[in-house]
């Protein structure tokens, strides 16, 4: 599955002793957890000589484990023109099997161990995950170590899967929300590889069956130990897991690749794009702003993780006004996900009818101007910060949720301790930090607006009263 750009890294729920290093593994010092740590479990980090990073999170005797393979390759890495969508494509191909474990045998072994598996791809990284009983861990390590090192597929299988990816794109693009996300990134970016979504450009997906040779190069370039982190959480002994990993992955070789990611030039003026939908739908608009992200500016990332619930959440004045009181919008929401490079902070609204769109847009932009001029409501900011921290803790109910929290936050930076660093930064955000961010980035010249309108016949049948469309002073 692909995760759209609007997914937030803070949706963690979906998504204890430190042992002595096993032979062949270098162990990084890990500070003991304290009550002040946002993440309540110690994190044991070790590195194989080949560069593979192992992150272990023992959680006690639950009888369960979860296993994550984080490969730091996403649509961001797709720099060659005409070759987008390959990071997501390899998420599919990794289930094509190896000589030792073809798909049927792989599936039988996983099911016999009582384990489940799946995967997802983002703009910056790909995650393969497994969960099951603790005694399934040796089987999981064997299967995962084999497929990441020995994936093998014929040209015919490659072409079949490429057509399946095209089918997935056609399904997704029928969703107005996906189309809005795609249009926003095309309009907002000129040079950055974030211009295309994780799925890739349609014309590249259509040509993908002809790109077998390139696919082999892509695999060799990015699926290497130095670009991969394993995260294991749950009921296990760290030294025993380290020994399993050393046995399964110690012989894996491959040189870590680097590519030059195009730098996006500063946006100088507002961009507005209107798209008409072919079938009946509610009108929508999305507004995006270029801003640093977690890979380049931790404080800016912390502010953006708070801006969504602060400005557009259920407790916000804007939600109360547009959705509950004047009924102009069916919903409002923010789009933000922590990224490796500067990306977008964005927000969207689904309107009751097309006539309400100008009032909604004006009210949203007025709210941002007020934020820049006066700063946020201090009590609401404090409440949102508490909600983020306790929301994290409440989501850590299973080894899977615990491991996913670490895997998802380390993806953009490669740092296993990123989860603590991010939440500490969120705790430290002040009203002045939020106001300064708004003044610098939430400006008209840095704004990209995409409006999705319904078919003309539907729009003509919609109306909104003058009282409802009036913007508050």
VOGU-3710 file (C-alpha; in Angstrom, 3 decimals, decimal comma):
1> xxxxxxxxxx> 0,000/0,000/0,000  1,129/3,572/-0,507  0,734/6,195/2,185  -0,309/9,564/0,720  1,641/12,704/1,449  -1,044/13,965/3,770  -0,490/11,121/6,246  0,828/12,355/9,583  3,759/10,629/11,236  2,007/11,163/14,557
11> xxxxxxxxxx> -0,766/8,658/13,831  1,314/6,163/15,798  -1,332/3,633/16,958  -1,844/2,524/13,399  0,954/2,591/12,352  13,524/-3,746/28,896  16,810/-4,333/29,607  19,701/-3,554/27,260  21,747/-6,671/26,484  25,456/-7,105/25,832
21> xxxxxxxxxx> 26,417/-6,931/22,147  26,506/-10,236/20,318  29,653/-11,200/18,364  30,046/-9,085/15,241  27,693/-6,368/16,465  28,688/-2,897/17,619  26,361/-1,588/20,317  25,505/2,110/20,523  25,178/3,588/24,016  21,539/3,987/24,990
31> xxxxxxxxxx> 20,509/6,231/27,874  18,304/4,622/30,487  14,648/5,558/30,188  13,272/8,004/32,746  9,819/9,333/33,465  10,730/12,405/31,430  11,269/10,384/28,253  8,319/10,693/25,836  8,837/7,094/24,657  8,578/4,827/27,713
41> xxxxxxxxxx> 10,765/1,914/26,548  14,571/1,694/26,357  15,865/1,302/22,808  18,792/-1,058/22,189  20,645/-0,133/18,986  23,335/-2,312/17,394  25,023/-2,249/14,001  26,353/-5,149/11,961  29,747/-4,766/10,250  27,958/-4,549/6,888
51> xxxxxxxxxx> 26,082/-1,424/8,062  22,694/-2,988/8,832  21,132/-1,275/11,854  19,253/-3,355/14,427  16,860/-1,655/16,851  15,445/-3,795/19,659  12,637/-2,774/22,019  11,957/-5,455/24,653  8,523/-4,827/26,171  8,109/-7,633/28,694
61> xxxxxxxxxx> 6,383/-10,999/28,718  3,454/-10,452/26,384  4,026/-13,577/24,293  3,989/-11,386/21,153  6,546/-9,846/18,825  6,582/-7,442/15,897  9,266/-7,156/13,225  9,847/-4,204/10,889  12,217/-3,841/7,950  12,655/-0,140/7,214
71> xxxxxxxxxx> 14,323/0,586/3,858  15,040/4,286/3,417  13,800/4,508/-0,149  10,640/6,264/-1,270  9,435/8,477/-4,069  12,013/11,043/-2,898  14,771/8,826/-4,332  13,252/8,695/-7,823  15,399/11,367/-9,456  15,707/9,998/-13,008
81> xxxxxxxxxx> 13,145/11,467/-15,386  10,586/8,931/-16,551  11,239/6,506/-13,673  8,810/7,393/-10,895  6,848/4,882/-8,822  9,621/2,295/-8,393  9,876/2,514/-4,604  6,196/1,619/-4,327  6,600/-0,985/-7,078  9,250/-2,851/-5,050
91> xxxxxxxxxx> 6,924/-3,016/-2,100  4,839/-5,229/-4,411  7,784/-7,172/-5,839  9,138/-8,170/-2,423  6,161/-10,508/-2,138  7,189/-12,292/-5,377  9,464/-14,616/-3,442  12,883/-16,215/-3,889  14,225/-19,573/-5,061  14,233/-20,838/-1,473
101> xxxxxxxxxx> 10,833/-19,406/-0,603  8,571/-18,777/-3,603  5,318/-16,928/-2,772  3,289/-20,018/-1,857  5,977/-21,471/0,388  6,642/-18,079/2,005  2,955/-17,642/2,783  2,592/-21,164/4,148  5,602/-20,735/6,438  4,331/-17,394/7,726
111> xxxxxxxxxx> 0,835/-18,739/8,396  2,154/-21,915/10,011  4,098/-19,734/12,451  0,893/-17,841/13,263  2,279/-14,569/11,858  0,846/-11,835/9,650  2,735/-9,621/7,207  2,195/-6,533/5,088  3,993/-3,410/3,872  3,607/0,262/2,960
121> xxxxxxxxxx> 5,574/2,923/1,081  5,892/6,640/1,815  7,657/9,550/0,144  10,842/8,752/2,102  10,888/5,100/3,124  9,342/1,647/2,741  8,339/-0,588/5,669  7,739/-4,345/5,653  6,164/-5,574/8,873  5,304/-8,853/10,556
131> xxxxxxxxxx> 3,616/-9,676/13,838  2,782/-12,847/15,693  3,633/-15,038/18,678  7,095/-14,708/20,186  8,110/-18,195/19,076  7,510/-17,171/15,433  10,512/-14,823/15,492  13,113/-17,326/14,165  10,829/-18,126/11,227  10,213/-14,443/10,523
141> xxxxxxxxxx> 13,932/-13,656/10,559  14,637/-16,544/8,180  11,933/-15,473/5,723  12,686/-11,753/5,822  16,453/-12,174/5,599  16,019/-14,437/2,600  13,693/-12,234/0,597  15,540/-8,953/1,098  18,826/-10,551/0,020  17,626/-12,975/-2,648
151> xxxxxxxxxx> 14,559/-11,476/-4,307  14,396/-12,906/-7,802  11,810/-12,279/-10,476  11,508/-13,020/-14,176  10,698/-10,352/-16,716  7,203/-11,775/-17,144  6,518/-11,522/-13,394  7,830/-7,966/-13,406  5,474/-7,000/-16,217  2,506/-8,638/-14,523
161> xxxxxxxxxx> 3,153/-6,737/-11,290  3,651/-3,481/-13,197  0,156/-3,865/-14,628  -1,190/-4,514/-11,125  0,409/-1,254/-9,949  -1,302/0,574/-12,823  -4,588/-0,926/-11,679  -3,947/0,322/-8,145  -3,225/3,815/-9,480  -6,450/3,836/-11,512
171> xxxxxxxxxx> -8,390/2,819/-8,415  -6,741/5,488/-6,247  -7,100/8,313/-8,755  -10,853/7,733/-8,806  -10,836/9,083/-5,232  -11,166/12,903/-5,247  -8,932/13,096/-2,166  -6,076/11,298/-3,928  -6,490/13,465/-7,012  -6,411/16,616/-4,877
181> xxxxxxxxxx> -3,179/15,459/-3,210  -1,620/14,678/-6,586  -2,598/18,038/-8,081  -1,312/19,953/-5,048  2,167/18,444/-5,310  2,343/18,963/-9,069  1,366/22,607/-8,629  3,535/23,352/-5,581  6,818/21,723/-6,652  8,918/22,375/-9,722
191> xxxxxxxxxx> 12,243/20,629/-8,972  11,813/18,494/-5,846  11,041/14,799/-6,245  8,110/15,398/-3,886  6,400/16,733/-7,017  5,146/13,215/-7,696  3,254/11,135/-5,157  4,417/7,742/-3,941  2,475/6,106/-6,771  4,437/8,059/-9,399
201> xxxxxxxxxx> 3,308/9,883/-12,518  0,705/8,052/-14,613  2,805/8,151/-17,789  5,726/6,515/-15,949  3,506/3,791/-14,482  2,142/3,047/-17,958  5,713/2,620/-19,260  6,844/0,563/-16,293  6,450/-2,864/-18,006  9,279/-1,788/-20,351
211> xxxxxxxxxx> 11,647/-0,937/-17,469  12,771/-4,398/-16,316  16,506/-3,636/-16,570  16,080/-0,386/-14,665  14,194/-2,214/-11,915  17,190/-4,485/-11,303  19,444/-1,443/-10,942  16,956/0,219/-8,582  16,917/-2,845/-6,340  20,712/-3,062/-6,241
221> xxxxxxxxxx> 21,011/0,649/-5,520  18,679/0,949/-2,538  18,088/-2,499/-1,020  21,437/-2,665/0,759  22,310/-3,166/4,454  23,536/0,389/5,021  20,174/1,746/3,884  18,121/-0,615/6,066  17,053/-0,742/9,717  15,420/-3,697/11,445
231> xxxxxxxxxx> 13,106/-2,909/14,359  12,105/-5,749/16,689  9,660/-5,147/19,541  7,946/-7,401/22,039  8,742/-10,451/24,133  12,336/-11,570/23,464  15,885/-11,586/24,798  18,031/-9,025/22,952  21,187/-11,154/22,742  19,253/-14,051/21,255
241> xxxxxxxxxx> 17,664/-11,782/18,645  21,032/-10,202/17,853  22,462/-13,659/17,223  19,555/-14,522/14,888  20,087/-11,297/12,952  23,839/-11,839/12,671  23,236/-15,343/11,321  20,522/-14,279/8,866  21,939/-10,983/7,604  25,676/-11,080/8,357
251> xxxxxxxxxx> 26,589/-12,138/4,824  24,448/-9,498/3,120  26,538/-7,185/0,979  25,863/-4,067/-1,044  27,145/-0,529/-1,279  24,919/2,283/-0,053  24,011/4,637/-2,898  23,627/8,377/-2,917  21,857/10,554/-5,445  21,579/14,303/-5,706
261> xxxxxxxxxx> 18,063/15,352/-4,772  17,007/18,495/-6,663  16,534/21,483/-4,396  13,201/23,238/-4,686  13,570/26,986/-5,415  11,817/29,470/-3,160  8,238/30,154/-4,202  7,802/33,835/-5,088  4,077/34,151/-5,747  0,762/32,487/-5,009
271> xxxxxxxxxx> -0,236/29,569/-7,249  -3,907/28,734/-7,860  -5,227/25,736/-9,777  -8,807/24,649/-10,424  -9,787/21,151/-11,490  -13,276/20,013/-12,456  -14,289/16,525/-11,355  -16,140/14,353/-13,866  -18,626/12,708/-11,521  -20,795/13,893/-8,676
281> xxxxxxxxxx> -18,781/14,925/-5,613  -18,614/17,569/-2,922  -16,355/20,515/-3,780  -12,983/20,611/-2,059  -10,023/22,889/-1,665  -6,512/22,365/-0,343  -3,963/25,055/0,503  -0,273/24,194/0,893  2,826/26,061/2,088  6,485/25,140/1,558
291> xxxxxxxxxx> 8,292/24,611/4,877  11,226/22,714/6,398  10,595/19,233/7,766  12,057/16,908/10,356  15,079/16,010/8,242  16,195/19,651/7,994  14,641/21,558/10,932  13,396/19,724/14,034  11,764/22,797/15,566  9,832/23,556/12,375
301> xxxxxxxxxx> 8,667/19,933/12,263  7,506/20,124/15,887  5,489/23,271/15,148  3,826/21,675/12,127  2,877/18,581/14,111  0,923/20,933/16,397  -0,547/23,290/13,783  -3,091/20,803/12,472  -5,017/20,174/15,696  -4,338/23,746/16,866
311> xxxxxxxxxx> -5,933/25,445/13,838  -8,190/22,799/12,292  -8,901/20,265/15,045  -12,252/19,585/16,708  -11,448/22,088/19,474  -10,419/24,893/17,120  -12,402/28,083/16,554  -12,239/27,512/12,795  -13,857/24,068/13,042  -16,553/25,430/15,310
321> xxxxxxxxxx> -17,273/28,276/12,892  -17,130/26,557/9,491  -18,489/23,113/10,387  -20,671/23,448/13,485  -22,087/26,975/13,362  -22,384/28,151/9,746  -22,364/24,689/8,158  -20,258/25,849/5,226  -17,917/22,858/5,395  -18,571/19,168/5,896
331> xxxxxxxxxx> -15,037/18,785/7,228  -11,721/20,589/7,598  -8,406/18,913/8,223  -4,642/19,397/7,964  -2,125/17,521/5,824  1,304/17,076/7,330  3,762/14,208/7,462  7,363/14,380/8,690  9,706/14,258/5,696  13,398/13,976/4,982
341> xxxxxxxxxx> 13,516/17,182/2,892  11,489/20,413/2,972  7,925/19,540/2,054  4,446/21,027/2,542  2,225/21,977/5,417  -1,298/21,945/4,018  -4,928/21,961/5,028  -8,135/21,101/3,227  -11,858/21,631/3,405  -14,771/19,725/1,933
351> xxxxxxxxxx> -17,591/22,211/1,319  -21,343/21,737/1,539  -21,610/23,231/-1,948  -19,488/25,139/-4,424  -20,866/28,561/-3,463  -19,331/28,124/0,021  -15,751/27,708/-1,243  -14,760/31,416/-1,376  -15,973/32,035/2,169  -14,157/28,937/3,458
361> xxxxxxxxxx> -10,906/29,901/1,780  -11,123/33,484/3,010  -11,807/32,361/6,573  -8,913/29,901/6,547  -6,472/32,485/5,220  -7,744/35,030/7,743  -7,047/32,548/10,543  -3,439/32,172/9,392  -3,012/35,946/9,158  -4,290/36,274/12,726
371> xxxxxxxxxx> -1,850/33,588/13,859  1,047/35,490/12,314  -0,111/38,768/13,852  -1,061/37,645/17,350  0,218/34,109/17,912  -1,841/31,099/19,046  -4,191/30,748/21,977  -1,759/29,752/24,738  -4,139/27,458/26,607  -5,180/25,622/23,456
381> xxxxxxxxxx> -1,524/25,201/22,459  -0,726/23,721/25,876  -3,712/21,368/25,607  -2,692/20,221/22,100  0,856/19,484/23,294  -0,479/17,364/26,155  -2,822/15,577/23,768  0,084/14,676/21,465  2,170/13,202/24,280  -0,653/11,272/25,929
391> xxxxxxxxxx> -2,003/10,200/22,565  1,372/8,601/21,889  1,356/6,791/25,226  -2,211/5,573/24,847  -1,388/4,158/21,427  1,466/1,982/22,709  -0,747/-0,936/23,665  0,901/-3,793/21,723  4,377/-4,749/20,494  3,182/-3,897/16,987
401> xxxxxxxxxx> 2,133/-0,344/17,947  5,359/0,146/19,919  7,570/-0,991/17,050  5,584/0,962/14,466  6,005/4,159/16,492  9,790/3,807/16,305  9,881/2,559/12,702  7,689/5,386/11,410  9,627/8,142/13,154  13,100/6,835/12,250
411> xxxxxxxxxx> 12,156/6,501/8,570  12,885/10,103/7,521  16,122/10,490/9,524  17,477/6,986/10,157  17,758/7,822/13,874  16,186/5,205/16,204  15,907/7,860/18,935  14,017/10,269/16,667  10,756/9,542/18,462  12,107/10,984/21,727
421> xxxxxxxxxx> 13,760/13,924/19,962  10,561/14,809/18,103  8,287/14,651/21,128  10,746/16,598/23,266  10,798/19,267/20,557  6,990/19,292/20,536  6,983/19,792/24,318  9,314/22,781/23,911  7,281/24,626/21,267  6,285/28,066/22,556
431> xxxxxxxxxx> 3,597/30,471/21,315  6,414/32,628/19,934  7,725/29,647/17,929  4,308/29,112/16,354  3,910/32,798/15,548  7,410/33,000/14,028  6,687/29,950/11,854  3,449/31,514/10,604  5,173/34,800/9,821  7,932/33,103/7,853
441> xxxxxxxxxx> 6,115/30,320/5,994  2,321/30,789/6,052  2,438/33,744/3,700  0,432/34,554/0,539  3,473/34,344/-1,764  4,300/30,890/-0,389  0,768/29,586/-0,933  -0,521/27,000/-3,418  -4,289/26,590/-3,720  -6,011/23,727/-5,540
451> xxxxxxxxxx> -9,787/23,746/-5,916  -11,749/20,698/-7,020  -15,150/21,583/-8,397  -18,103/19,259/-9,126  -19,577/18,882/-12,630  -21,385/22,004/-13,911  -24,844/20,461/-13,585  -24,248/19,605/-9,932  -22,750/23,034/-9,187  -25,723/24,794/-10,761
461> xxxxxxxxxx> -28,134/22,957/-8,485  -26,248/24,025/-5,341  -26,760/27,269/-3,514  -25,738/28,896/-0,271  -27,500/31,714/1,500  -25,791/35,119/1,710  -25,891/34,906/5,508  -24,080/31,595/5,512  -21,352/32,807/3,151  -20,575/35,946/5,101
471> xxx> -17,042/35,983/6,465  -16,557/36,976/10,082  -14,761/40,304/10,608
//
